[in-house]
Amino acid sequence: MLVAWVSVNVALAMGAWDPYPFILLNLFLSMLAAIQAPIIMMSQNRQDAKDRVRSELDFAVNRKAESEIIQLAAKLNRIEDRLDDIETVVARPSS
């Protein structure tokens, strides 16, 4: 549309409704930007809120996973200690 606007006004030369500096076109584009800006900002704010909730959920999941990993590591250590005890009993010479 912009190309058509400029082309028609350049082709009409002296009879153009919006001659070379295209002031009317600039006015329309400025009004369009003024209308779009708040909508874009609201959309970004909404997306930021969704991202914040997603980040909080990810953090909660990571904390839970860390807790479970610590529990598994403790359980592995207990199993390893028991195996060491069994190994010492088995390796002890019978009298």
Sequence and secondary structure as in RCSB ss.txt:
>XXXX:A:sequence
MLVAWVSVNVALAMGAWDPYPFILLNLFLSMLAAIQAPIIMMSQNRQDAKDRVRSELDFAVNRKAESEIIQLAAK
LNRIEDRLDDIETVVARPSS
>XXXX:A:secstr
 HHHHHHHHHHHGGG SS TT HHHHHHHHHHHHHHHHHHHHHHHHHHHHHHHHHHHHHHHHHHHHHHHHHHHHH
HHHHHHHHHHHHHHHHS   
